Amino acid sequence: MRGPGRWWRRQSKPEKVETYTRWSFHSFAVVEFITIGIMAVPLGAWPGAVLLLTVAVHVGLCFVTVSRALDWTRGRRPQPVRLLWTLAAVTSAVGLCAIGIADGGPDRESVDVAAGGTFGAVIVIGTGIIALGVRGRRRVLAIPGAFATGSFVVAFTRGTPVGESLFASMMVLFGGGLLAFTAVVSVWLLNIVYELDEARETRARLAVAEERLRFGRDLHDVMGRNLAVIALKSELAVQLAQRDRPEAVAQMVEVQRLAQESQREVREVVRGYREADLGSELAGAQGVLAAAGIDCTVSGRAPVGLPAGVQSALGWVVREAATNVLRHGDARRCAVRLRVLEGRVVLSVENDGVSEAGTQSGAGPSGSGLAGLRERLAEIDGTLEAGPAGRGLFRLTAEIPLPSPPAPSGAVPAARAARAVSEVTP
């Protein structure tokens, strides 16, 4: 089961929903074949074999129709119109074959029950699967209505009383309508899941674009004035140099000063852009993971007086860990714990639902994002450990030593005075 398990974990959530929908309707056809196979036993050897053969053709056609209809729903292929009409014709033919076998077979009540059950099962399941490839309320309602009308005509022409014929047609209408409604709702939910996934990706791209625009605006505000002044003074220095004026040197010195100042301001902008606040990142990670349907608990908070460099480094650890939880695996729970121990602060992030693919693509020790975090933490003598922590669990732990607080003024002389008094006291 490791192979199918890995394949399932690699699927995105919309792909999992699509796979579940696809095999749910495939299972209807399988249930049809098994049920009719059981009911075909009273028909005898040859009639039962003929009925099972025709039902097998119907089941195979149902399998193909489900796949083609769902592919059409996702825009991967054109609408299978001919296939839908073929399935409708085969469904009617199998139902009539069951009635014909009942009329020409042995005169037993069990044969009539088996034929009637076969007729109803084939018509109901065929109706629901045909509805997968149809859009529009009227067209969907027309499918069970047409089969119900045909059922009434078949039952009435066989000599069945009007009341019983009407009851049989109503049962076909109810069963087929229920399965057709299930098909419509399943397709609707599948489309919503894909649209939500596309909206999430679009929102992420818009967030990145907005951050780039903000960064561009900051650079423009910082560099716009300085570059304009540099261009103006450079032009003035050229003109002065062409006239052999000594003021050209002073103008070029001013240009050099402005260039150095611009370089310093750009570094400050980039440094501010790359800083991360620990409290904001903890709250943001909890909110983002909760919005993604992941139960995130945060224990502990950033202590007062924590150095700015330590807070920034831990904030980046929280941001990278939350990103890995969202992008890799299929987590349902995530626990963030912040502790201040003797001389160090420890941040741990643990989540479940981690796959091997997610570990290798960035959620594990070999990820480039974690390598960048290790480099950032190494600058302040911190360490980062990441790896499996049990069955389906992944834990990331960052540990940073805290600088020792300076001794308060007067503490050392007071201690020495107390020691001297104790030595001279009898």
C-alpha positions as CSV (number, residue, x, y, z in Angstrom):
1,M,0.0,0.0,0.0
2,R,3.0,2.3,0.1
3,G,2.8,3.0,-3.7
4,P,-0.9,4.1,-3.7
5,G,-0.4,6.0,-0.5
6,R,2.4,8.0,-2.0
7,W,0.4,8.6,-5.1
8,W,-2.6,9.9,-3.0
9,R,-0.4,12.2,-0.9
10,R,1.1,13.7,-4.1
11,Q,-2.3,14.8,-5.3
12,S,-3.6,18.3,-4.6
13,K,-6.8,18.7,-2.8
14,P,-8.9,19.4,-5.9
15,E,-7.4,16.4,-7.6
16,K,-8.3,14.3,-4.5
17,V,-11.9,15.5,-4.7
18,E,-12.0,14.8,-8.4
19,T,-10.6,11.2,-7.9
20,Y,-13.2,10.7,-5.1
21,T,-16.1,11.9,-7.4
22,R,-14.9,9.8,-10.3
23,W,-14.6,6.5,-8.4
24,S,-17.9,7.1,-6.5
25,F,-19.7,7.0,-9.8
26,H,-17.6,4.1,-11.0
27,S,-18.6,2.3,-7.8
28,F,-22.3,2.7,-8.8
29,A,-21.7,0.7,-11.9
30,V,-19.8,-2.0,-9.9
31,V,-22.7,-2.2,-7.5
32,E,-25.1,-2.6,-10.4
33,F,-23.2,-5.5,-11.8
34,I,-22.9,-7.3,-8.5
35,T,-26.6,-6.7,-7.6
36,I,-27.8,-7.9,-11.0
37,G,-25.5,-10.9,-10.9
38,I,-27.1,-12.0,-7.7
39,M,-30.6,-11.5,-9.0
40,A,-29.8,-13.3,-12.3
41,V,-29.4,-16.7,-10.5
42,P,-33.2,-17.6,-10.6
43,L,-33.2,-17.0,-14.4
44,G,-31.3,-20.1,-15.2
45,A,-27.9,-20.7,-16.9
46,W,-28.5,-19.3,-20.4
47,P,-30.9,-16.5,-19.7
48,G,-28.8,-15.4,-16.7
49,A,-25.5,-15.5,-18.8
50,V,-27.1,-13.4,-21.5
51,L,-28.4,-10.9,-19.0
52,L,-25.0,-10.6,-17.3
53,L,-23.3,-10.2,-20.6
54,T,-25.5,-7.3,-21.6
55,V,-25.2,-5.7,-18.1
56,A,-21.4,-6.0,-18.4
57,V,-21.5,-4.0,-21.6
58,H,-23.7,-1.4,-19.9
59,V,-21.2,-1.2,-16.9
60,G,-18.2,-0.8,-19.2
61,L,-20.0,2.0,-21.1
62,C,-20.9,3.6,-17.8
63,F,-17.2,3.6,-16.8
64,V,-16.2,5.3,-20.0
65,T,-19.0,7.8,-19.8
66,V,-18.1,8.9,-16.2
67,S,-14.5,9.5,-17.3
68,R,-15.4,11.4,-20.4
69,A,-18.1,13.5,-18.7
70,L,-15.8,14.6,-15.8
71,D,-13.0,15.4,-18.3
72,W,-15.5,17.6,-20.2
73,T,-16.5,19.2,-16.9
74,R,-12.9,20.3,-16.4
75,G,-12.5,21.4,-20.0
76,R,-10.1,18.7,-21.0
77,R,-12.2,17.3,-23.9
78,P,-15.4,18.2,-25.8
79,Q,-18.8,17.1,-24.6
80,P,-19.3,13.3,-25.3
81,V,-22.7,13.8,-26.9
82,R,-22.6,10.6,-29.0
83,L,-21.4,8.6,-26.0
84,L,-24.4,9.9,-23.9
85,W,-26.9,8.9,-26.6
86,T,-25.2,5.5,-26.9
87,L,-25.4,4.9,-23.1
88,A,-29.1,5.9,-23.2
89,A,-29.8,3.4,-26.0
90,V,-27.9,0.6,-24.3
91,T,-29.6,1.4,-21.0
92,S,-33.0,1.0,-22.7
93,A,-31.9,-2.1,-24.5
94,V,-30.7,-3.8,-21.3
95,G,-33.9,-3.0,-19.5
96,L,-36.0,-4.4,-22.4
97,C,-33.7,-7.5,-22.5
98,A,-34.5,-8.1,-18.8
99,I,-38.2,-7.8,-19.5
100,G,-38.0,-10.1,-22.5
101,I,-36.1,-12.7,-20.5
102,A,-38.9,-12.6,-17.9
103,D,-41.6,-13.0,-20.5
104,G,-39.9,-15.9,-22.3
105,G,-38.3,-17.6,-19.2
106,P,-39.8,-19.9,-16.6
107,D,-43.1,-18.8,-15.1
108,R,-41.9,-18.2,-11.6
109,E,-42.4,-15.2,-9.3
110,S,-38.7,-15.0,-8.5
111,V,-38.0,-14.5,-12.2
112,D,-40.3,-11.5,-12.4
113,V,-38.7,-10.0,-9.3
114,A,-35.2,-10.5,-10.8
115,A,-36.3,-9.0,-14.1
116,G,-38.0,-6.0,-12.4
117,G,-35.0,-5.4,-10.2
118,T,-32.6,-5.6,-13.1
119,F,-34.8,-3.2,-15.1
120,G,-35.0,-0.6,-12.3
121,A,-31.2,-0.8,-11.4
122,V,-30.1,-0.4,-15.0
123,I,-32.5,2.5,-15.7
124,V,-31.7,4.4,-12.4
125,I,-27.9,4.1,-12.6
126,G,-27.9,4.9,-16.3
127,T,-30.0,8.0,-15.7
128,G,-27.6,9.3,-13.0
129,I,-24.4,8.7,-15.1
130,I,-26.0,10.4,-18.2
131,A,-26.7,13.4,-16.1
132,L,-23.0,13.9,-15.5
133,G,-22.5,14.9,-19.1
134,V,-25.5,17.3,-19.3
135,R,-25.9,20.9,-18.2
136,G,-29.0,22.9,-17.7
137,R,-31.9,22.3,-15.4
138,R,-34.4,21.3,-18.1
139,R,-32.1,18.8,-19.7
140,V,-31.2,17.2,-16.5
141,L,-34.9,16.9,-15.5
142,A,-35.8,15.5,-18.9
143,I,-33.5,12.5,-18.5
144,P,-35.3,10.8,-15.5
145,G,-38.7,12.0,-16.9
146,A,-38.1,10.3,-20.3
147,F,-37.0,7.0,-18.6
148,A,-40.0,7.1,-16.2
149,T,-42.3,7.6,-19.2
150,G,-40.8,4.7,-21.0
151,S,-41.1,2.5,-17.9
152,F,-44.8,3.3,-17.7
153,V,-45.3,2.4,-21.4
154,V,-43.4,-0.9,-21.1
155,A,-45.3,-1.9,-17.9
156,F,-48.7,-0.9,-19.3
157,T,-48.2,-2.7,-22.6
158,R,-47.3,-5.9,-20.8
159,G,-50.7,-6.0,-19.2
160,T,-49.8,-4.4,-15.9
161,P,-52.6,-2.5,-14.3
162,V,-52.5,1.3,-14.6
163,G,-51.9,1.8,-10.9
164,E,-49.0,-0.6,-10.8
165,S,-47.5,0.8,-14.0
166,L,-47.7,4.3,-12.6
167,F,-46.1,3.2,-9.4
168,A,-43.2,1.6,-11.3
169,S,-42.7,4.7,-13.3
170,M,-42.7,6.9,-10.2
171,M,-40.1,4.7,-8.6
172,V,-37.9,5.1,-11.7
173,L,-38.5,8.8,-11.6
174,F,-37.6,9.1,-8.0
175,G,-34.5,6.9,-8.1
176,G,-33.2,8.3,-11.4
177,G,-33.9,11.9,-10.3
178,L,-32.1,11.3,-7.0
179,L,-29.0,10.0,-8.7
180,A,-29.2,12.8,-11.4
181,F,-29.4,15.3,-8.5
182,T,-26.4,13.7,-6.9
183,A,-24.4,13.9,-10.2
184,V,-25.3,17.6,-10.6
185,V,-24.3,18.5,-7.0
186,S,-21.1,16.5,-7.3
187,V,-20.0,18.4,-10.5
188,W,-21.0,21.7,-8.8
189,L,-18.9,20.9,-5.7
190,L,-15.9,19.8,-7.9
191,N,-16.0,23.0,-9.9
192,I,-16.2,25.0,-6.6
193,V,-13.1,23.2,-5.2
194,Y,-11.1,24.0,-8.4
195,E,-12.2,27.6,-8.4
196,L,-11.2,28.0,-4.7
197,D,-7.8,26.6,-5.4
198,E,-7.3,28.9,-8.4
199,A,-8.5,31.8,-6.3
200,R,-6.0,31.0,-3.6
201,E,-3.2,30.8,-6.2
202,T,-4.3,34.1,-7.7
203,R,-4.4,35.7,-4.2
204,A,-0.8,34.5,-3.5
205,R,0.4,35.9,-6.8
206,L,-1.4,39.2,-6.2
207,A,0.2,39.4,-2.7
208,V,3.7,38.9,-4.3
209,A,2.9,41.5,-6.9
210,E,1.7,44.0,-4.3
211,E,4.8,43.4,-2.2
212,R,7.0,44.0,-5.3
213,L,5.1,47.3,-6.0
214,R,5.5,48.4,-2.4
215,F,9.3,47.7,-2.5
216,G,9.5,49.5,-5.9
217,R,7.7,52.5,-4.4
218,D,10.1,52.6,-1.4
219,L,13.1,52.4,-3.8
220,H,11.6,55.2,-5.9
221,D,11.0,57.4,-2.9
222,V,14.6,56.8,-1.7
223,M,16.4,57.0,-5.0
224,G,14.3,59.4,-7.1
225,R,15.5,62.7,-5.5
226,N,19.2,61.6,-5.1
227,L,19.5,60.4,-8.7
228,A,18.0,63.6,-10.0
229,V,20.4,65.6,-8.0
230,I,23.3,63.4,-9.1
231,A,22.4,63.8,-12.8
232,L,22.1,67.6,-12.4
233,K,25.4,68.0,-10.6
234,S,27.2,65.7,-13.0
235,E,26.0,67.8,-15.9
236,L,27.1,70.9,-14.1
237,A,30.6,69.4,-13.4
238,V,31.0,68.5,-17.1
239,Q,30.3,72.0,-18.2
240,L,32.7,73.5,-15.5
241,A,35.4,71.0,-16.6
242,Q,35.0,72.0,-20.2
243,R,35.6,75.6,-19.1
244,D,38.6,74.6,-16.9
245,R,36.8,75.9,-13.9
246,P,38.1,74.6,-10.5
247,E,34.5,74.3,-9.2
248,A,34.1,71.1,-11.2
249,V,36.1,69.2,-8.5
250,A,33.8,70.4,-5.8
251,Q,30.7,69.3,-7.8
252,M,32.1,65.8,-8.4
253,V,32.9,65.5,-4.7
254,E,29.3,66.3,-4.0
255,V,28.2,63.7,-6.6
256,Q,30.4,61.1,-4.8
257,R,28.8,62.0,-1.4
258,L,25.3,61.7,-2.9
259,A,26.1,58.3,-4.4
260,Q,27.4,57.0,-1.1
261,E,24.4,58.4,0.7
262,S,22.1,56.7,-1.8
263,Q,23.9,53.4,-1.3
264,R,23.4,53.7,2.4
265,E,19.7,54.5,2.1
266,V,19.2,51.5,-0.3
267,R,20.7,49.2,2.2
268,E,18.4,50.5,4.9
269,V,15.4,49.9,2.7
270,V,16.5,46.4,1.9
271,R,17.2,45.7,5.6
272,G,13.8,47.0,6.6
273,Y,12.2,44.9,3.9
274,R,13.8,41.7,5.1
275,E,13.1,42.2,8.8
276,A,10.3,40.2,10.4
277,D,8.5,40.8,13.7
278,L,8.1,37.7,15.8
279,G,4.7,38.6,17.3
280,S,3.2,39.6,13.9
281,E,4.6,36.4,12.2
282,L,3.1,34.2,15.0
283,A,-0.3,35.8,14.6
284,G,-0.1,35.8,10.8
285,A,0.9,32.2,10.6
286,Q,-2.0,31.1,12.9
287,G,-4.4,33.1,10.8
288,V,-3.1,31.8,7.4
289,L,-3.1,28.2,8.6
290,A,-6.6,28.5,10.1
291,A,-7.8,29.9,6.8
292,A,-6.4,26.9,5.0
293,G,-8.3,24.5,7.3
294,I,-5.3,23.6,9.5
295,D,-5.8,23.6,13.2
296,C,-2.9,25.8,14.5
297,T,-2.1,26.2,18.2
298,V,0.5,28.7,19.4
299,S,1.8,28.4,22.9
300,G,4.1,31.0,24.4
301,R,4.7,34.6,23.2
302,A,7.6,36.8,22.4
303,P,9.1,37.9,25.8
304,V,9.6,41.5,26.5
305,G,13.1,42.8,25.9
306,L,14.0,40.1,23.4
307,P,16.8,41.5,21.1
308,A,15.6,42.8,17.7
309,G,18.0,40.4,15.9
310,V,16.7,37.4,17.7
311,Q,13.0,38.4,17.1
312,S,13.7,39.0,13.4
313,A,15.4,35.6,13.0
314,L,12.6,33.7,14.8
315,G,10.0,35.6,12.8
316,W,11.6,34.3,9.6
317,V,11.6,30.8,11.0
318,V,7.9,31.0,11.7
319,R,7.2,32.4,8.2
320,E,9.3,29.7,6.5
321,A,7.7,26.9,8.6
322,A,4.2,28.1,7.9
323,T,5.0,28.3,4.2
324,N,6.3,24.7,4.2
325,V,3.2,23.5,6.0
326,L,0.9,25.0,3.4
327,R,3.0,24.0,0.4
328,H,4.1,20.5,1.3
329,G,2.1,17.5,2.6
330,D,-1.5,17.5,3.7
331,A,-1.4,18.8,7.3
332,R,-4.4,18.9,9.6
333,R,-2.7,20.1,12.7
334,C,0.2,22.4,13.5
335,A,1.6,23.3,16.9
336,V,4.0,26.3,17.4
337,R,5.7,26.5,20.8
338,L,8.0,29.3,22.0
339,R,10.0,28.8,25.2
340,V,12.7,30.8,26.9
341,L,15.0,28.5,28.8
342,E,18.2,29.2,30.7
343,G,20.2,31.5,28.4
344,R,18.4,30.6,25.2
345,V,15.1,30.8,23.4
346,V,13.7,27.8,21.6
347,L,11.0,27.8,18.9
348,S,9.5,24.6,17.6
349,V,6.9,24.0,14.8
350,E,5.4,20.5,14.5
351,N,2.8,19.4,11.9
352,D,1.3,16.2,10.7
353,G,0.5,14.9,7.2
354,V,4.0,15.2,5.8
355,S,4.8,13.2,2.6
356,E,8.1,12.1,1.3
357,A,7.7,14.4,-1.7
358,G,7.1,17.4,0.5
359,T,10.1,16.6,2.6
360,Q,12.4,16.3,-0.4
361,S,11.0,19.5,-2.1
362,G,11.6,21.9,0.7
363,A,9.9,20.8,3.9
364,G,12.9,18.7,5.0
365,P,16.5,19.3,5.8
366,S,17.5,19.6,2.2
367,G,15.2,22.5,1.4
368,S,16.8,25.7,0.1
369,G,14.5,27.7,2.4
370,L,15.8,25.9,5.5
371,A,19.4,26.4,4.3
372,G,18.8,30.1,4.2
373,L,17.4,30.0,7.7
374,R,20.4,28.1,9.0
375,E,22.7,30.8,7.5
376,R,20.6,33.6,9.1
377,L,20.6,31.8,12.5
378,A,24.3,31.1,12.3
379,E,25.0,34.8,12.2
380,I,23.7,35.0,15.8
381,D,25.1,31.6,16.9
382,G,21.7,29.9,16.5
383,T,20.9,26.4,15.3
384,L,18.1,24.9,13.3
385,E,17.0,21.2,13.3
386,A,14.4,19.8,11.0
387,G,13.3,16.3,10.3
388,P,10.7,13.6,11.0
389,A,9.4,13.3,14.6
390,G,7.3,10.1,14.5
391,R,4.7,8.6,12.2
392,G,3.6,11.3,9.8
393,L,5.0,14.1,11.9
394,F,7.6,16.8,11.0
395,R,9.3,19.0,13.5
396,L,11.4,22.1,13.0
397,T,13.3,23.5,16.0
398,A,15.3,26.7,16.2
399,E,17.5,27.5,19.2
400,I,19.2,30.9,19.7
401,P,21.4,31.8,22.7
402,L,20.4,35.0,24.5
403,P,23.1,37.5,25.5
404,S,23.8,37.6,29.2
405,P,22.4,40.6,30.9
406,P,25.0,43.2,32.1
407,A,25.6,43.2,35.9
408,P,23.8,46.1,37.6
409,S,26.1,48.9,38.7
410,G,27.3,48.6,42.3
411,A,26.5,44.9,42.5
412,V,30.2,43.8,42.5
413,P,31.4,46.4,45.1
414,A,28.4,45.5,47.3
415,A,29.3,41.8,47.2
416,R,32.9,42.6,48.1
417,A,31.8,44.8,51.0
418,A,29.6,42.0,52.4
419,R,32.4,39.5,52.1
420,A,34.8,41.8,54.0
421,V,32.3,42.4,56.8
422,S,31.7,38.7,57.2
423,E,35.5,38.2,57.5
424,V,36.0,40.7,60.3
425,T,32.9,39.8,62.2
426,P,33.7,37.5,65.2
